């Protein structure tokens, strides 16, 4: 089984970070200064700016947690998130973000519990559903992964095609067995008629060592692809394992 490090992706929320080049004619608030530091990837300065000025702002403590998490200071990140939660028990973002810490620590059950709680608070967040799917995948629960990912796709059809942004929610994109993961993603996209993406993920799966071509041939999601030349060519290839 191949391993890859866990990395975290920031995604847009209702409140987004400021641009790196703010209007110099207006004085910046401490939060805005922190936002500029984040946009410039000056995470330590951002964390200090947010935490020093957060007071009773759940939003700023959440942002402080994200900055600490980017510095891999998970203990400080967790404390900041938990402070945000204490200040606003209905604020879903820090609940989700604590889940990403548990996920990075491979505490998948705890991560799932946090993601579910975040979804209860904010059921229309594609990022939360995506995180839940990733955690289910890491526990080998592929059907539950597909259900959660399907919900994420319904809410945001581009959720898995986004690269990076800045915001107040953390998103897990790290998995261990990437070959199996990409096979499952190929199934998911094929089921939604996103054939080009399905073929791309299927190729990735094969290149990363997925050898069970019988599962590819048997999966009902690929029924609409099997007669295409692209699919036949892919099945005929023996891609070099990366």
WOBELDA-V338854 format. One line per field, one symbol per residue. phi: phi as a letter, one per 40 degrees, with the letter a starting at -180 (. if undefined). burial: b if it has 16 or more other ideal C-beta (glycine too) atoms within 10 Angstrom, else e. A space follows every 10 residues. Layout:
phi: ???
burial: ???
This chain:
phi: .cbaccbbbc bcbcbbcccc bccccbcccd ccccccdccc gcccccdccc ccbcfbcccc cccccccccc cgcccccccc cccccccacb ccdccdccdc cdcccgcccc cdcccccccd cacccccccc ccccccdccg ccccdccccc cccccadbdc bccaababbc bcbbbccccc ccccccdccc ccgccccdcc cccddccchc bccccccccc ccccbccccc cccccccbdc cc
burial: eeeeebebbb bebeeebbee eeeeeeeeee bbbbbbbbbe ebbebbbbbb beebeebbbb bbbbbbbbbb eebbebbbbb bebbbebbee bbbbbbbbbb bbbbeeebeb bbbbbebbbe ebeebbbbbb bbbbbbbbee bbebbbebbe bbbebbeebb ebeeebbbbb bbbbbebbbb bbbbbbbbbb bbebbebbbe bbbbbbbbeb eeeeebeebe bbeebeeeee beebeeeeee ee
